[in-house]
């Protein structure tokens, strides 16, 4: 098995190198969120999906992800996809997971907890949760390593919990997901030779969502608010962005350069005289505390409901305060 994994890693790395070397499907594009120069292939997610497809335990995840994969890959290649179609595909793959795998089984909220006994309601709530997290990951995909590091930290927290709990089989299960990202990380961070693309960001978001759902279904002794804590960075980024755009009269789904990672990149660009690629990667490193906060907090405080809730609220306050400080530093008040 170890030799097979090693071969898969080499093949995945080779796939990415081919995309980079031969400018595969080269079509540069203009995008308001673009912070790099020149052509860089947005096909890095393919190697991750390929690896997971050939691992028995995750093959089913890849198969039900196909509708969203096709829609988002078309966008990555042609830069003219329809966001509404991708959103519908996100809902479809989320429903497919509910049908062929499982739904959320418990929520630590009195009203919702009672409704979860009705399968139809459980499907609706699970669909909304998975679709939202999937969209979150595409939203935060703006810097070298940003999305993949966040995904790996989330999965690593689940792996370590299972390790401490003595569940060796689950440790290896999560380890394969981490390994699937390694060939991409080598070429993406810090040198930015290849990007995830929408298809890759959606896939990691989808994986993160369903892995967390399955994890908490198998550990019902844990408070469900721990799931929010683990995923707090992408979740609050989505909620904050929607609120910010709505308050400022902007279209909620329209891309902009006012995400927290965009603001950090602007400040780094103004103050450091490095190549854009390294400015990009430095910005990712600066953001690491926001990625680490949720997974680390979960591992330490998962057995206390009040502490978990306090940590979630604290993160929201810290993020908001940090955002407005960064926004002020950029001296750009045009939202």
Residue pairs with C-beta under 8 A, 6 or more apart in sequence:
5 176
5 179
8 51
8 54
8 55
9 51
9 179
9 182
9 183
11 50
12 47
12 48
12 50
12 51
12 180
12 183
12 184
13 47
13 183
13 186
13 187
15 46
15 47
15 50
15 183
16 43
16 44
16 47
16 183
16 184
16 187
16 193
16 194
17 187
18 24
19 41
19 43
19 44
19 46
19 194
20 41
20 187
20 193
20 194
23 39
23 41
24 41
24 43
25 41
25 43
25 77
26 39
26 41
27 77
27 78
27 79
28 38
28 39
29 79
31 79
31 255
32 255
32 256
32 257
33 142
33 255
33 256
33 257
33 262
35 142
35 143
35 257
35 262
35 265
35 276
35 280
36 192
36 276
36 277
36 280
37 276
40 192
40 193
40 194
40 195
41 194
41 195
41 197
42 76
42 194
42 195
42 196
42 197
42 198
43 76
43 194
43 195
43 197
44 184
44 187
44 188
44 194
44 195
44 196
44 197
44 200
45 184
45 196
45 197
45 199
45 200
45 201
45 202
45 203
45 204
46 73
46 197
46 199
46 200
47 183
47 184
48 180
48 181
48 184
48 196
48 200
48 203
48 204
49 62
49 65
49 69
49 199
49 200
49 203
51 179
51 180
51 183
52 58
52 59
52 61
52 62
52 176
52 177
52 180
52 207
53 59
53 62
53 63
55 176
55 180
57 173
57 176
58 176
58 177
58 207
60 100
60 101
61 97
61 206
61 207
61 210
62 69
64 93
64 96
64 97
64 100
65 93
65 202
65 203
65 206
66 93
67 89
67 92
67 93
68 86
68 89
68 90
68 92
68 93
68 134
68 199
68 202
68 203
68 206
69 199
69 202
69 203
70 89
71 81
71 85
71 86
71 89
72 81
72 86
72 89
72 138
72 197
72 198
72 199
72 202
73 197
73 198
73 199
74 81
75 81
75 86
75 198
75 199
76 197
76 198
76 199
81 198
83 253
86 198
86 202
87 131
87 135
90 131
90 134
90 135
90 202
91 127
91 131
93 130
93 134
93 206
94 126
94 127
94 128
94 130
94 131
94 134
94 206
94 209
95 123
95 127
97 126
97 130
97 210
97 213
98 122
98 123
98 126
98 127
99 123
101 210
101 214
102 213
102 214
102 217
103 119
103 122
103 123
103 125
103 126
103 213
104 116
104 122
104 125
104 126
104 129
104 213
104 216
104 217
104 224
105 116
105 122
105 216
105 217
105 220
106 113
106 116
106 216
106 217
106 220
106 224
107 113
107 116
107 125
107 224
108 223
108 224
108 225
108 305
112 125
115 121
115 122
115 125
116 122
116 125
126 213
129 209
129 213
130 206
130 209
130 210
130 213
132 235
132 238
133 205
133 206
133 208
133 209
133 212
133 231
133 234
133 235
134 202
134 205
134 206
134 209
135 205
135 238
136 205
136 231
136 234
136 235
136 237
136 238
137 147
137 150
137 151
137 201
137 202
137 204
137 205
137 206
137 208
137 234
138 198
138 201
138 202
138 205
139 234
139 237
139 238
139 241
139 259
140 146
140 147
140 150
140 201
140 233
140 234
140 237
140 259
140 261
141 147
141 196
141 198
141 200
141 201
142 259
142 261
142 262
142 265
143 261
143 265
143 280
143 281
143 283
143 284
143 287
144 188
144 189
144 190
144 191
144 192
144 277
144 280
144 281
144 284
145 185
145 188
145 189
145 190
145 281
145 284
146 261
146 284
146 287
147 196
147 200
147 201
147 204
147 205
148 181
148 184
148 185
148 188
148 189
148 196
148 204
149 185
149 189
149 284
149 288
149 291
150 233
150 234
150 291
151 181
151 204
151 205
151 207
151 208
152 178
152 181
152 185
153 291
153 292
153 295
154 208
154 211
154 212
154 230
154 231
154 294
154 295
155 174
155 177
155 178
155 208
155 211
156 174
156 178
156 295
157 230
157 294
157 295
157 296
157 298
157 299
158 170
158 174
158 211
158 212
158 215
158 230
159 170
159 171
159 174
159 175
159 178
160 299
161 215
161 219
161 298
161 299
161 302
162 170
162 171
162 174
163 171
174 211
177 207
177 211
181 204
184 194
184 196
184 200
187 193
187 194
188 194
188 195
188 196
189 281
189 284
190 277
190 278
190 281
190 284
191 277
191 281
192 277
192 280
192 281
196 204
205 234
208 231
208 234
209 231
212 227
212 230
212 231
213 227
216 222
216 224
216 226
216 227
222 302
222 303
223 302
223 305
223 308
225 305
225 308
225 309
225 312
226 298
226 302
226 308
228 235
228 312
229 294
229 297
229 298
229 308
229 311
229 312
229 315
230 294
230 295
230 298
231 294
232 293
232 294
232 312
232 315
233 290
233 291
233 293
233 294
236 315
236 316
236 319
237 259
237 260
240 319
240 320
240 323
241 259
242 252
244 258
244 335
245 251
245 252
245 254
245 256
245 335
246 252
248 335
250 256
250 335
256 262
256 335
257 266
258 327
258 335
260 287
260 290
260 319
260 322
260 323
260 326
261 283
261 284
261 287
263 323
263 326
263 327
263 329
263 330
264 283
264 286
264 287
264 326
265 279
265 280
265 283
266 330
266 332
267 326
267 329
267 330
268 279
268 282
268 283
268 286
269 276
269 279
272 279
272 282
274 282
290 319
293 315
294 315
297 308
297 311
298 308
301 307
301 308
301 311
302 308
327 333
